Amino acid sequence: MTLKREKRVMLFRKKEYSVHYHFYLCNESGEQFTSTELDEVNLVQVYNQYRDEYSFLSP
């Protein structure tokens, strides 16, 4: 499998945030997969944008 990245829009608290979505692409079937670590990378991008938008402190 190959690690890929593409721009996607993710929904968080009824708002859309643009992120660089990380995923694995199966070279044989063309299916996309994520791991727990990649899910966290993707969500951290959304959380950071949300914090910036509402001026919340980072943990």
N, CA, C, O and CB atoms as a CASP TS submission, in Angstrom:
PFRMAT TS
TARGET T0000
AUTHOR 0000-0000-0000
METHOD Language model
MODEL 1
PARENT N/A
ATOM      1  N   MET     1       0.828  -1.174   0.000  1.00  0.00           N
ATOM      2  CA  MET     1       0.000   0.000   0.000  1.00  0.00           C
ATOM      3  C   MET     1       0.878   1.245   0.000  1.00  0.00           C
ATOM      4  O   MET     1       1.999   1.252   0.509  1.00  0.00           O
ATOM      5  CB  MET     1      -0.945  -0.006   1.202  1.00  0.00           C
ATOM      6  N   THR     2       0.329   2.281  -0.583  1.00  0.00           N
ATOM      7  CA  THR     2       1.048   3.538  -0.712  1.00  0.00           C
ATOM      8  C   THR     2       0.384   4.596   0.161  1.00  0.00           C
ATOM      9  O   THR     2      -0.841   4.718   0.176  1.00  0.00           O
ATOM     10  CB  THR     2       1.097   3.997  -2.187  1.00  0.00           C
ATOM     11  N   LEU     3       1.189   5.354   0.882  1.00  0.00           N
ATOM     12  CA  LEU     3       0.667   6.467   1.681  1.00  0.00           C
ATOM     13  C   LEU     3       0.394   7.637   0.747  1.00  0.00           C
ATOM     14  O   LEU     3       1.284   8.070   0.014  1.00  0.00           O
ATOM     15  CB  LEU     3       1.668   6.879   2.819  1.00  0.00           C
ATOM     16  N   LYS     4      -0.832   8.148   0.770  1.00  0.00           N
ATOM     17  CA  LYS     4      -1.237   9.250  -0.107  1.00  0.00           C
ATOM     18  C   LYS     4      -1.751  10.403   0.735  1.00  0.00           C
ATOM     19  O   LYS     4      -2.034  10.245   1.923  1.00  0.00           O
ATOM     20  CB  LYS     4      -2.319   8.790  -1.118  1.00  0.00           C
ATOM     21  N   ARG     5      -1.867  11.562   0.107  1.00  0.00           N
ATOM     22  CA  ARG     5      -2.403  12.759   0.744  1.00  0.00           C
ATOM     23  C   ARG     5      -3.146  13.553  -0.318  1.00  0.00           C
ATOM     24  O   ARG     5      -2.649  13.747  -1.428  1.00  0.00           O
ATOM     25  CB  ARG     5      -1.270  13.618   1.411  1.00  0.00           C
ATOM     26  N   GLU     6      -4.348  14.012   0.037  1.00  0.00           N
ATOM     27  CA  GLU     6      -5.111  14.846  -0.883  1.00  0.00           C
ATOM     28  C   GLU     6      -5.942  15.849  -0.094  1.00  0.00           C
ATOM     29  O   GLU     6      -6.244  15.635   1.080  1.00  0.00           O
ATOM     30  CB  GLU     6      -6.017  13.982  -1.790  1.00  0.00           C
ATOM     31  N   LYS     7      -6.305  16.936  -0.745  1.00  0.00           N
ATOM     32  CA  LYS     7      -7.138  17.938  -0.079  1.00  0.00           C
ATOM     33  C   LYS     7      -8.566  17.414  -0.019  1.00  0.00           C
ATOM     34  O   LYS     7      -9.121  16.954  -1.017  1.00  0.00           O
ATOM     35  CB  LYS     7      -7.077  19.315  -0.822  1.00  0.00           C
ATOM     36  N   ARG     8      -9.152  17.497   1.186  1.00  0.00           N
ATOM     37  CA  ARG     8     -10.545  17.107   1.397  1.00  0.00           C
ATOM     38  C   ARG     8     -11.178  18.070   2.370  1.00  0.00           C
ATOM     39  O   ARG     8     -10.495  18.821   3.066  1.00  0.00           O
ATOM     40  CB  ARG     8     -10.656  15.654   1.916  1.00  0.00           C
ATOM     41  N   VAL     9     -12.488  18.034   2.406  1.00  0.00           N
ATOM     42  CA  VAL     9     -13.248  18.840   3.351  1.00  0.00           C
ATOM     43  C   VAL     9     -13.822  17.894   4.395  1.00  0.00           C
ATOM     44  O   VAL     9     -14.448  16.886   4.064  1.00  0.00           O
ATOM     45  CB  VAL     9     -14.380  19.663   2.636  1.00  0.00           C
ATOM     46  N   MET    10     -13.597  18.238   5.674  1.00  0.00           N
ATOM     47  CA  MET    10     -14.135  17.443   6.774  1.00  0.00           C
ATOM     48  C   MET    10     -15.122  18.291   7.550  1.00  0.00           C
ATOM     49  O   MET    10     -14.922  19.494   7.721  1.00  0.00           O
ATOM     50  CB  MET    10     -13.004  16.923   7.703  1.00  0.00           C
ATOM     51  N   LEU    11     -16.183  17.662   8.017  1.00  0.00           N
ATOM     52  CA  LEU    11     -17.222  18.340   8.767  1.00  0.00           C
ATOM     53  C   LEU    11     -16.972  18.174  10.265  1.00  0.00           C
ATOM     54  O   LEU    11     -16.755  17.063  10.747  1.00  0.00           O
ATOM     55  CB  LEU    11     -18.612  17.798   8.381  1.00  0.00           C
ATOM     56  N   PHE    12     -17.005  19.290  10.996  1.00  0.00           N
ATOM     57  CA  PHE    12     -16.827  19.272  12.440  1.00  0.00           C
ATOM     58  C   PHE    12     -17.733  20.327  13.038  1.00  0.00           C
ATOM     59  O   PHE    12     -17.605  21.509  12.722  1.00  0.00           O
ATOM     60  CB  PHE    12     -15.342  19.515  12.838  1.00  0.00           C
ATOM     61  N   ARG    13     -18.641  19.912  13.894  1.00  0.00           N
ATOM     62  CA  ARG    13     -19.600  20.811  14.554  1.00  0.00           C
ATOM     63  C   ARG    13     -20.341  21.681  13.548  1.00  0.00           C
ATOM     64  O   ARG    13     -20.462  22.895  13.712  1.00  0.00           O
ATOM     65  CB  ARG    13     -18.881  21.699  15.571  1.00  0.00           C
ATOM     66  N   LYS    14     -20.833  21.025  12.504  1.00  0.00           N
ATOM     67  CA  LYS    14     -21.665  21.635  11.452  1.00  0.00           C
ATOM     68  C   LYS    14     -20.919  22.654  10.607  1.00  0.00           C
ATOM     69  O   LYS    14     -21.549  23.471   9.935  1.00  0.00           O
ATOM     70  CB  LYS    14     -22.866  22.297  12.072  1.00  0.00           C
ATOM     71  N   LYS    15     -19.601  22.627  10.625  1.00  0.00           N
ATOM     72  CA  LYS    15     -18.789  23.514   9.787  1.00  0.00           C
ATOM     73  C   LYS    15     -17.825  22.671   8.980  1.00  0.00           C
ATOM     74  O   LYS    15     -17.419  21.590   9.409  1.00  0.00           O
ATOM     75  CB  LYS    15     -18.021  24.563  10.643  1.00  0.00           C
ATOM     76  N   GLU    16     -17.463  23.162   7.821  1.00  0.00           N
ATOM     77  CA  GLU    16     -16.542  22.452   6.946  1.00  0.00           C
ATOM     78  C   GLU    16     -15.137  23.038   7.076  1.00  0.00           C
ATOM     79  O   GLU    16     -14.948  24.254   7.106  1.00  0.00           O
ATOM     80  CB  GLU    16     -17.024  22.517   5.482  1.00  0.00           C
ATOM     81  N   TYR    17     -14.163  22.136   7.152  1.00  0.00           N
ATOM     82  CA  TYR    17     -12.756  22.534   7.246  1.00  0.00           C
ATOM     83  C   TYR    17     -11.962  21.793   6.181  1.00  0.00           C
ATOM     84  O   TYR    17     -12.126  20.586   6.006  1.00  0.00           O
ATOM     85  CB  TYR    17     -12.179  22.244   8.668  1.00  0.00           C
ATOM     86  N   SER    18     -11.114  22.504   5.481  1.00  0.00           N
ATOM     87  CA  SER    18     -10.280  21.924   4.439  1.00  0.00           C
ATOM     88  C   SER    18      -8.989  21.394   5.064  1.00  0.00           C
ATOM     89  O   SER    18      -8.299  22.114   5.785  1.00  0.00           O
ATOM     90  CB  SER    18      -9.972  22.967   3.331  1.00  0.00           C
ATOM     91  N   VAL    19      -8.667  20.123   4.780  1.00  0.00           N
ATOM     92  CA  VAL    19      -7.482  19.488   5.346  1.00  0.00           C
ATOM     93  C   VAL    19      -6.720  18.731   4.270  1.00  0.00           C
ATOM     94  O   VAL    19      -7.254  18.447   3.197  1.00  0.00           O
ATOM     95  CB  VAL    19      -7.868  18.542   6.491  1.00  0.00           C
ATOM     96  N   HIS    20      -5.479  18.409   4.566  1.00  0.00           N
ATOM     97  CA  HIS    20      -4.691  17.498   3.743  1.00  0.00           C
ATOM     98  C   HIS    20      -4.914  16.105   4.333  1.00  0.00           C
ATOM     99  O   HIS    20      -4.260  15.723   5.304  1.00  0.00           O
ATOM    100  CB  HIS    20      -3.142  17.898   3.714  1.00  0.00           C
ATOM    101  N   TYR    21      -5.831  15.359   3.746  1.00  0.00           N
ATOM    102  CA  TYR    21      -6.264  14.064   4.267  1.00  0.00           C
ATOM    103  C   TYR    21      -5.239  12.992   3.923  1.00  0.00           C
ATOM    104  O   TYR    21      -4.891  12.815   2.756  1.00  0.00           O
ATOM    105  CB  TYR    21      -7.650  13.683   3.706  1.00  0.00           C
ATOM    106  N   HIS    22      -4.755  12.274   4.938  1.00  0.00           N
ATOM    107  CA  HIS    22      -3.764  11.210   4.769  1.00  0.00           C
ATOM    108  C   HIS    22      -4.460   9.854   4.791  1.00  0.00           C
ATOM    109  O   HIS    22      -5.331   9.610   5.627  1.00  0.00           O
ATOM    110  CB  HIS    22      -2.679  11.283   5.876  1.00  0.00           C
ATOM    111  N   PHE    23      -4.074   8.972   3.871  1.00  0.00           N
ATOM    112  CA  PHE    23      -4.663   7.639   3.800  1.00  0.00           C
ATOM    113  C   PHE    23      -3.721   6.704   3.048  1.00  0.00           C
ATOM    114  O   PHE    23      -2.800   7.140   2.359  1.00  0.00           O
ATOM    115  CB  PHE    23      -6.052   7.684   3.113  1.00  0.00           C
ATOM    116  N   TYR    24      -3.977   5.416   3.200  1.00  0.00           N
ATOM    117  CA  TYR    24      -3.250   4.405   2.434  1.00  0.00           C
ATOM    118  C   TYR    24      -4.111   4.002   1.247  1.00  0.00           C
ATOM    119  O   TYR    24      -5.327   3.857   1.375  1.00  0.00           O
ATOM    120  CB  TYR    24      -2.892   3.161   3.319  1.00  0.00           C
ATOM    121  N   LEU    25      -3.477   3.820   0.086  1.00  0.00           N
ATOM    122  CA  LEU    25      -4.167   3.391  -1.115  1.00  0.00           C
ATOM    123  C   LEU    25      -3.636   2.021  -1.511  1.00  0.00           C
ATOM    124  O   LEU    25      -2.437   1.850  -1.734  1.00  0.00           O
ATOM    125  CB  LEU    25      -3.987   4.420  -2.266  1.00  0.00           C
ATOM    126  N   CYS    26      -4.544   1.042  -1.597  1.00  0.00           N
ATOM    127  CA  CYS    26      -4.160  -0.298  -2.024  1.00  0.00           C
ATOM    128  C   CYS    26      -3.889  -0.266  -3.521  1.00  0.00           C
ATOM    129  O   CYS    26      -4.753   0.133  -4.302  1.00  0.00           O
ATOM    130  CB  CYS    26      -5.265  -1.344  -1.674  1.00  0.00           C
ATOM    131  N   ASN    27      -2.686  -0.686  -3.927  1.00  0.00           N
ATOM    132  CA  ASN    27      -2.298  -0.641  -5.336  1.00  0.00           C
ATOM    133  C   ASN    27      -3.073  -1.654  -6.182  1.00  0.00           C
ATOM    134  O   ASN    27      -3.231  -1.457  -7.386  1.00  0.00           O
ATOM    135  CB  ASN    27      -0.805  -0.896  -5.469  1.00  0.00           C
ATOM    136  N   GLU    28      -3.551  -2.722  -5.572  1.00  0.00           N
ATOM    137  CA  GLU    28      -4.263  -3.755  -6.321  1.00  0.00           C
ATOM    138  C   GLU    28      -5.754  -3.457  -6.469  1.00  0.00           C
ATOM    139  O   GLU    28      -6.307  -3.569  -7.563  1.00  0.00           O
ATOM    140  CB  GLU    28      -4.080  -5.091  -5.645  1.00  0.00           C
ATOM    141  N   SER    29      -6.401  -3.078  -5.367  1.00  0.00           N
ATOM    142  CA  SER    29      -7.851  -2.898  -5.410  1.00  0.00           C
ATOM    143  C   SER    29      -8.290  -1.440  -5.560  1.00  0.00           C
ATOM    144  O   SER    29      -9.423  -1.176  -5.962  1.00  0.00           O
ATOM    145  CB  SER    29      -8.458  -3.467  -4.167  1.00  0.00           C
ATOM    146  N   GLY    30      -7.407  -0.496  -5.244  1.00  0.00           N
ATOM    147  CA  GLY    30      -7.759   0.913  -5.307  1.00  0.00           C
ATOM    148  C   GLY    30      -8.529   1.400  -4.088  1.00  0.00           C
ATOM    149  O   GLY    30      -8.981   2.545  -4.066  1.00  0.00           O
ATOM    150  N   GLU    31      -8.691   0.546  -3.063  1.00  0.00           N
ATOM    151  CA  GLU    31      -9.398   0.938  -1.843  1.00  0.00           C
ATOM    152  C   GLU    31      -8.525   1.831  -0.969  1.00  0.00           C
ATOM    153  O   GLU    31      -7.298   1.735  -0.979  1.00  0.00           O
ATOM    154  CB  GLU    31      -9.837  -0.304  -1.055  1.00  0.00           C
ATOM    155  N   GLN    32      -9.187   2.695  -0.217  1.00  0.00           N
ATOM    156  CA  GLN    32      -8.491   3.600   0.693  1.00  0.00           C
ATOM    157  C   GLN    32      -8.692   3.143   2.128  1.00  0.00           C
ATOM    158  O   GLN    32      -9.785   2.728   2.514  1.00  0.00           O
ATOM    159  CB  GLN    32      -8.987   5.049   0.513  1.00  0.00           C
ATOM    160  N   PHE    33      -7.620   3.224   2.915  1.00  0.00           N
ATOM    161  CA  PHE    33      -7.645   2.809   4.317  1.00  0.00           C
ATOM    162  C   PHE    33      -6.927   3.843   5.163  1.00  0.00           C
ATOM    163  O   PHE    33      -6.047   4.557   4.684  1.00  0.00           O
ATOM    164  CB  PHE    33      -6.998   1.415   4.497  1.00  0.00           C
ATOM    165  N   THR    34      -7.318   3.914   6.437  1.00  0.00           N
ATOM    166  CA  THR    34      -6.578   4.731   7.403  1.00  0.00           C
ATOM    167  C   THR    34      -6.247   3.873   8.610  1.00  0.00           C
ATOM    168  O   THR    34      -6.854   2.828   8.843  1.00  0.00           O
ATOM    169  CB  THR    34      -7.395   5.991   7.826  1.00  0.00           C
ATOM    170  N   SER    35      -5.282   4.334   9.361  1.00  0.00           N
ATOM    171  CA  SER    35      -4.931   3.698  10.630  1.00  0.00           C
ATOM    172  C   SER    35      -5.337   4.663  11.739  1.00  0.00           C
ATOM    173  O   SER    35      -5.748   5.791  11.470  1.00  0.00           O
ATOM    174  CB  SER    35      -3.388   3.341  10.704  1.00  0.00           C
ATOM    175  N   THR    36      -5.220   4.223  12.956  1.00  0.00           N
ATOM    176  CA  THR    36      -5.531   5.094  14.086  1.00  0.00           C
ATOM    177  C   THR    36      -4.638   6.330  14.061  1.00  0.00           C
ATOM    178  O   THR    36      -5.097   7.439  14.332  1.00  0.00           O
ATOM    179  CB  THR    36      -5.363   4.338  15.418  1.00  0.00           C
ATOM    180  N   GLU    37      -3.371   6.136  13.738  1.00  0.00           N
ATOM    181  CA  GLU    37      -2.430   7.262  13.702  1.00  0.00           C
ATOM    182  C   GLU    37      -2.812   8.267  12.615  1.00  0.00           C
ATOM    183  O   GLU    37      -2.758   9.475  12.843  1.00  0.00           O
ATOM    184  CB  GLU    37      -0.998   6.753  13.467  1.00  0.00           C
ATOM    185  N   LEU    38      -3.196   7.776  11.441  1.00  0.00           N
ATOM    186  CA  LEU    38      -3.577   8.692  10.362  1.00  0.00           C
ATOM    187  C   LEU    38      -4.887   9.401  10.685  1.00  0.00           C
ATOM    188  O   LEU    38      -5.060  10.570  10.342  1.00  0.00           O
ATOM    189  CB  LEU    38      -3.703   7.934   9.033  1.00  0.00           C
ATOM    190  N   ASP    39      -5.804   8.707  11.338  1.00  0.00           N
ATOM    191  CA  ASP    39      -7.048   9.352  11.764  1.00  0.00           C
ATOM    192  C   ASP    39      -6.746  10.512  12.702  1.00  0.00           C
ATOM    193  O   ASP    39      -7.360  11.575  12.601  1.00  0.00           O
ATOM    194  CB  ASP    39      -7.982   8.337  12.454  1.00  0.00           C
ATOM    195  N   GLU    40      -5.805  10.309  13.610  1.00  0.00           N
ATOM    196  CA  GLU    40      -5.427  11.371  14.543  1.00  0.00           C
ATOM    197  C   GLU    40      -4.785  12.552  13.814  1.00  0.00           C
ATOM    198  O   GLU    40      -5.071  13.705  14.136  1.00  0.00           O
ATOM    199  CB  GLU    40      -4.465  10.827  15.604  1.00  0.00           C
ATOM    200  N   VAL    41      -3.931  12.277  12.843  1.00  0.00           N
ATOM    201  CA  VAL    41      -3.298  13.344  12.056  1.00  0.00           C
ATOM    202  C   VAL    41      -4.363  14.160  11.343  1.00  0.00           C
ATOM    203  O   VAL    41      -4.301  15.389  11.322  1.00  0.00           O
ATOM    204  CB  VAL    41      -2.293  12.758  11.032  1.00  0.00           C
ATOM    205  N   ASN    42      -5.337  13.478  10.762  1.00  0.00           N
ATOM    206  CA  ASN    42      -6.400  14.167  10.033  1.00  0.00           C
ATOM    207  C   ASN    42      -7.269  15.004  10.970  1.00  0.00           C
ATOM    208  O   ASN    42      -7.629  16.133  10.638  1.00  0.00           O
ATOM    209  CB  ASN    42      -7.265  13.157   9.284  1.00  0.00           C
ATOM    210  N   LEU    43      -7.605  14.458  12.134  1.00  0.00           N
ATOM    211  CA  LEU    43      -8.452  15.184  13.079  1.00  0.00           C
ATOM    212  C   LEU    43      -7.730  16.364  13.729  1.00  0.00           C
ATOM    213  O   LEU    43      -8.355  17.390  13.996  1.00  0.00           O
ATOM    214  CB  LEU    43      -8.948  14.242  14.151  1.00  0.00           C
ATOM    215  N   VAL    44      -6.452  16.239  13.983  1.00  0.00           N
ATOM    216  CA  VAL    44      -5.696  17.335  14.593  1.00  0.00           C
ATOM    217  C   VAL    44      -5.741  18.572  13.689  1.00  0.00           C
ATOM    218  O   VAL    44      -5.801  19.698  14.183  1.00  0.00           O
ATOM    219  CB  VAL    44      -4.227  16.906  14.854  1.00  0.00           C
ATOM    220  N   GLN    45      -5.713  18.368  12.394  1.00  0.00           N
ATOM    221  CA  GLN    45      -5.797  19.500  11.473  1.00  0.00           C
ATOM    222  C   GLN    45      -7.122  20.244  11.644  1.00  0.00           C
ATOM    223  O   GLN    45      -7.156  21.475  11.647  1.00  0.00           O
ATOM    224  CB  GLN    45      -5.643  19.021  10.020  1.00  0.00           C
ATOM    225  N   VAL    46      -8.202  19.490  11.785  1.00  0.00           N
ATOM    226  CA  VAL    46      -9.525  20.093  11.976  1.00  0.00           C
ATOM    227  C   VAL    46      -9.587  20.806  13.321  1.00  0.00           C
ATOM    228  O   VAL    46     -10.043  21.947  13.399  1.00  0.00           O
ATOM    229  CB  VAL    46     -10.636  19.019  11.885  1.00  0.00           C
ATOM    230  N   TYR    47      -9.134  20.143  14.373  1.00  0.00           N
ATOM    231  CA  TYR    47      -9.156  20.735  15.711  1.00  0.00           C
ATOM    232  C   TYR    47      -8.361  22.040  15.751  1.00  0.00           C
ATOM    233  O   TYR    47      -8.799  23.013  16.364  1.00  0.00           O
ATOM    234  CB  TYR    47      -8.595  19.746  16.740  1.00  0.00           C
ATOM    235  N   ASN    48      -7.207  22.063  15.107  1.00  0.00           N
ATOM    236  CA  ASN    48      -6.381  23.278  15.100  1.00  0.00           C
ATOM    237  C   ASN    48      -7.077  24.427  14.384  1.00  0.00           C
ATOM    238  O   ASN    48      -7.025  25.568  14.842  1.00  0.00           O
ATOM    239  CB  ASN    48      -5.034  23.000  14.437  1.00  0.00           C
ATOM    240  N   GLN    49      -7.724  24.132  13.268  1.00  0.00           N
ATOM    241  CA  GLN    49      -8.453  25.181  12.554  1.00  0.00           C
ATOM    242  C   GLN    49      -9.621  25.702  13.392  1.00  0.00           C
ATOM    243  O   GLN    49      -9.898  26.902  13.407  1.00  0.00           O
ATOM    244  CB  GLN    49      -8.964  24.653  11.201  1.00  0.00           C
ATOM    245  N   TYR    50     -10.294  24.804  14.080  1.00  0.00           N
ATOM    246  CA  TYR    50     -11.414  25.192  14.946  1.00  0.00           C
ATOM    247  C   TYR    50     -10.927  26.088  16.086  1.00  0.00           C
ATOM    248  O   TYR    50     -11.544  27.108  16.394  1.00  0.00           O
ATOM    249  CB  TYR    50     -12.119  23.937  15.515  1.00  0.00           C
ATOM    250  N   ARG    51      -9.818  25.696  16.706  1.00  0.00           N
ATOM    251  CA  ARG    51      -9.253  26.505  17.791  1.00  0.00           C
ATOM    252  C   ARG    51      -8.856  27.894  17.305  1.00  0.00           C
ATOM    253  O   ARG    51      -9.110  28.890  17.983  1.00  0.00           O
ATOM    254  CB  ARG    51      -8.040  25.803  18.401  1.00  0.00           C
ATOM    255  N   ASP    52      -8.233  27.959  16.131  1.00  0.00           N
ATOM    256  CA  ASP    52      -7.834  29.257  15.576  1.00  0.00           C
ATOM    257  C   ASP    52      -9.050  30.127  15.295  1.00  0.00           C
ATOM    258  O   ASP    52      -9.040  31.327  15.570  1.00  0.00           O
ATOM    259  CB  ASP    52      -7.019  29.065  14.292  1.00  0.00           C
ATOM    260  N   GLU    53     -10.088  29.525  14.752  1.00  0.00           N
ATOM    261  CA  GLU    53     -11.282  30.286  14.382  1.00  0.00           C
ATOM    262  C   GLU    53     -11.965  30.886  15.606  1.00  0.00           C
ATOM    263  O   GLU    53     -12.462  32.010  15.538  1.00  0.00           O
ATOM    264  CB  GLU    53     -12.263  29.396  13.624  1.00  0.00           C
ATOM    265  N   TYR    54     -12.000  30.167  16.715  1.00  0.00           N
ATOM    266  CA  TYR    54     -12.690  30.632  17.917  1.00  0.00           C
ATOM    267  C   TYR    54     -11.729  31.090  19.029  1.00  0.00           C
ATOM    268  O   TYR    54     -12.152  31.306  20.165  1.00  0.00           O
ATOM    269  CB  TYR    54     -13.581  29.530  18.443  1.00  0.00           C
ATOM    270  N   SER    55     -10.464  31.233  18.703  1.00  0.00           N
ATOM    271  CA  SER    55      -9.441  31.739  19.628  1.00  0.00           C
ATOM    272  C   SER    55      -9.357  30.937  20.921  1.00  0.00           C
ATOM    273  O   SER    55      -9.201  31.503  22.003  1.00  0.00           O
ATOM    274  CB  SER    55      -9.720  33.186  19.956  1.00  0.00           C
ATOM    275  N   PHE    56      -9.462  29.615  20.802  1.00  0.00           N
ATOM    276  CA  PHE    56      -9.285  28.734  21.957  1.00  0.00           C
ATOM    277  C   PHE    56      -7.799  28.431  22.126  1.00  0.00           C
ATOM    278  O   PHE    56      -7.042  28.416  21.156  1.00  0.00           O
ATOM    279  CB  PHE    56     -10.105  27.416  21.790  1.00  0.00           C
ATOM    280  N   LEU    57      -7.404  28.196  23.343  1.00  0.00           N
ATOM    281  CA  LEU    57      -6.022  27.819  23.615  1.00  0.00           C
ATOM    282  C   LEU    57      -5.773  26.373  23.195  1.00  0.00           C
ATOM    283  O   LEU    57      -6.676  25.538  23.240  1.00  0.00           O
ATOM    284  CB  LEU    57      -5.694  28.009  25.107  1.00  0.00           C
ATOM    285  N   SER    58      -4.572  26.099  22.798  1.00  0.00           N
ATOM    286  CA  SER    58      -4.185  24.722  22.476  1.00  0.00           C
ATOM    287  C   SER    58      -3.847  23.985  23.758  1.00  0.00           C
ATOM    288  O   SER    58      -3.377  24.594  24.719  1.00  0.00           O
ATOM    289  CB  SER    58      -2.982  24.690  21.495  1.00  0.00           C
ATOM    290  N   PRO    59      -4.081  22.676  23.782  1.00  0.00           N
ATOM    291  CA  PRO    59      -3.758  21.917  24.997  1.00  0.00           C
ATOM    292  C   PRO    59      -2.268  21.857  25.243  1.00  0.00           C
ATOM    293  O   PRO    59      -1.827  21.257  26.224  1.00  0.00           O
ATOM    294  CB  PRO    59      -4.313  20.508  24.907  1.00  0.00           C
TER
END
